[in-house]
Amino acid sequence: MEERINPYRRAAENGIPFGAYLSAMAVGSIFADRMPLLALAVLVMMVATPVVVYRFQRRYFIDEQGFTEFAALWMMGIMMFVFGSLIAGLVTYLTATMARPDFIYDQANQVIATYSQMPEFKDSEMVSVLQKMVDEGMLPSPIETVFNMFWAMTFGGAILSAVTALVAQRRINSIR
């Protein structure tokens, strides 16, 4: 009988390519305002994320000859998101501090400019509060943004992994 594959080890192994995938989405979203076609690529990648997670989970299920329980598939997916998010967080932080250090303020100024041109929002409190935040340097720092991104991706990934684990656990002979 073959040795069983530890779901944590598989998650760590899958976390590297998945981290590259999440990093590409994050960096793409940072530069999407300068290259509009990049925004479309990021959108496609976001929509394809459940398929990517499913493929990793399904491969693990097949490698285990169909003896993987739902909990192991789900945990592998959760941990894959944790490891991938750590990689994406590092890449995002480096990008946001070195390549686009004013990204957060640029985005806030773009929102202010857009809403200031709309009659229903021109004199709104939201625009004035956002402008005050920009003026006083009260917007989140890149590291705060990365930590928020990490927790959002990890939590969302935990929910997504539960759904994809259900689908990935189909019988082995159905579809490889």
Contacts in CASP RR format, 6 or more apart in sequence:
PFRMAT RR
TARGET T0000
AUTHOR 0000-0000-0000
METHOD contacts of the structure
MODEL  1
MEERINPYRRAAENGIPFGAYLSAMAVGSIFADRMPLLALAVLVMMVATP
VVVYRFQRRYFIDEQGFTEFAALWMMGIMMFVFGSLIAGLVTYLTATMAR
PDFIYDQANQVIATYSQMPEFKDSEMVSVLQKMVDEGMLPSPIETVFNMF
WAMTFGGAILSAVTALVAQRRINSIR
2 65 0 8 1.000
4 64 0 8 1.000
4 67 0 8 1.000
5 60 0 8 1.000
5 63 0 8 1.000
5 64 0 8 1.000
7 60 0 8 1.000
7 68 0 8 1.000
7 72 0 8 1.000
7 73 0 8 1.000
7 75 0 8 1.000
7 76 0 8 1.000
7 79 0 8 1.000
8 75 0 8 1.000
8 76 0 8 1.000
8 79 0 8 1.000
10 60 0 8 1.000
10 76 0 8 1.000
11 75 0 8 1.000
11 76 0 8 1.000
11 77 0 8 1.000
11 78 0 8 1.000
11 79 0 8 1.000
11 80 0 8 1.000
11 82 0 8 1.000
11 83 0 8 1.000
12 79 0 8 1.000
12 83 0 8 1.000
14 56 0 8 1.000
14 60 0 8 1.000
14 76 0 8 1.000
14 77 0 8 1.000
14 80 0 8 1.000
14 83 0 8 1.000
15 80 0 8 1.000
15 83 0 8 1.000
15 84 0 8 1.000
15 87 0 8 1.000
16 83 0 8 1.000
16 84 0 8 1.000
16 87 0 8 1.000
18 52 0 8 1.000
18 53 0 8 1.000
18 56 0 8 1.000
18 80 0 8 1.000
18 81 0 8 1.000
18 83 0 8 1.000
18 84 0 8 1.000
19 83 0 8 1.000
19 84 0 8 1.000
19 85 0 8 1.000
19 86 0 8 1.000
19 87 0 8 1.000
19 88 0 8 1.000
20 87 0 8 1.000
21 45 0 8 1.000
21 49 0 8 1.000
21 52 0 8 1.000
22 84 0 8 1.000
22 85 0 8 1.000
22 87 0 8 1.000
22 88 0 8 1.000
22 153 0 8 1.000
23 87 0 8 1.000
23 88 0 8 1.000
23 89 0 8 1.000
23 91 0 8 1.000
23 92 0 8 1.000
24 45 0 8 1.000
25 42 0 8 1.000
25 45 0 8 1.000
25 46 0 8 1.000
25 88 0 8 1.000
26 88 0 8 1.000
26 89 0 8 1.000
26 91 0 8 1.000
26 92 0 8 1.000
26 95 0 8 1.000
26 149 0 8 1.000
27 91 0 8 1.000
27 92 0 8 1.000
27 95 0 8 1.000
28 38 0 8 1.000
28 41 0 8 1.000
28 42 0 8 1.000
29 39 0 8 1.000
29 42 0 8 1.000
30 92 0 8 1.000
30 95 0 8 1.000
30 96 0 8 1.000
30 99 0 8 1.000
30 100 0 8 1.000
30 103 0 8 1.000
31 38 0 8 1.000
31 100 0 8 1.000
32 38 0 8 1.000
32 39 0 8 1.000
32 42 0 8 1.000
33 39 0 8 1.000
33 106 0 8 1.000
33 107 0 8 1.000
33 110 0 8 1.000
49 160 0 8 1.000
50 160 0 8 1.000
50 163 0 8 1.000
50 164 0 8 1.000
53 77 0 8 1.000
53 80 0 8 1.000
53 81 0 8 1.000
53 157 0 8 1.000
53 160 0 8 1.000
53 161 0 8 1.000
53 164 0 8 1.000
54 164 0 8 1.000
54 167 0 8 1.000
54 168 0 8 1.000
56 76 0 8 1.000
56 77 0 8 1.000
56 80 0 8 1.000
57 73 0 8 1.000
57 76 0 8 1.000
57 77 0 8 1.000
57 161 0 8 1.000
57 164 0 8 1.000
57 165 0 8 1.000
57 168 0 8 1.000
58 168 0 8 1.000
60 68 0 8 1.000
60 73 0 8 1.000
60 76 0 8 1.000
60 168 0 8 1.000
61 68 0 8 1.000
61 73 0 8 1.000
61 168 0 8 1.000
61 169 0 8 1.000
61 172 0 8 1.000
62 172 0 8 1.000
62 176 0 8 1.000
65 172 0 8 1.000
66 172 0 8 1.000
68 169 0 8 1.000
70 165 0 8 1.000
70 166 0 8 1.000
70 169 0 8 1.000
73 161 0 8 1.000
73 165 0 8 1.000
73 168 0 8 1.000
73 169 0 8 1.000
74 161 0 8 1.000
74 162 0 8 1.000
74 165 0 8 1.000
76 161 0 8 1.000
77 157 0 8 1.000
77 161 0 8 1.000
77 164 0 8 1.000
77 165 0 8 1.000
78 154 0 8 1.000
78 157 0 8 1.000
78 158 0 8 1.000
78 161 0 8 1.000
80 161 0 8 1.000
81 153 0 8 1.000
81 154 0 8 1.000
81 156 0 8 1.000
81 157 0 8 1.000
81 158 0 8 1.000
81 160 0 8 1.000
81 161 0 8 1.000
82 154 0 8 1.000
85 149 0 8 1.000
85 150 0 8 1.000
85 153 0 8 1.000
85 154 0 8 1.000
86 150 0 8 1.000
88 149 0 8 1.000
88 150 0 8 1.000
88 153 0 8 1.000
89 146 0 8 1.000
89 149 0 8 1.000
89 150 0 8 1.000
92 142 0 8 1.000
92 145 0 8 1.000
92 146 0 8 1.000
92 149 0 8 1.000
93 142 0 8 1.000
93 143 0 8 1.000
93 146 0 8 1.000
96 103 0 8 1.000
96 104 0 8 1.000
96 142 0 8 1.000
96 145 0 8 1.000
96 146 0 8 1.000
97 142 0 8 1.000
100 106 0 8 1.000
101 142 0 8 1.000
103 142 0 8 1.000
104 139 0 8 1.000
104 140 0 8 1.000
104 141 0 8 1.000
104 142 0 8 1.000
104 145 0 8 1.000
105 134 0 8 1.000
105 137 0 8 1.000
105 139 0 8 1.000
108 130 0 8 1.000
108 133 0 8 1.000
108 134 0 8 1.000
108 139 0 8 1.000
109 134 0 8 1.000
111 130 0 8 1.000
112 127 0 8 1.000
112 130 0 8 1.000
112 131 0 8 1.000
112 134 0 8 1.000
115 121 0 8 1.000
115 122 0 8 1.000
115 124 0 8 1.000
115 126 0 8 1.000
115 127 0 8 1.000
115 130 0 8 1.000
116 122 0 8 1.000
116 127 0 8 1.000
121 127 0 8 1.000
132 138 0 8 1.000
133 139 0 8 1.000
140 148 0 8 1.000
END
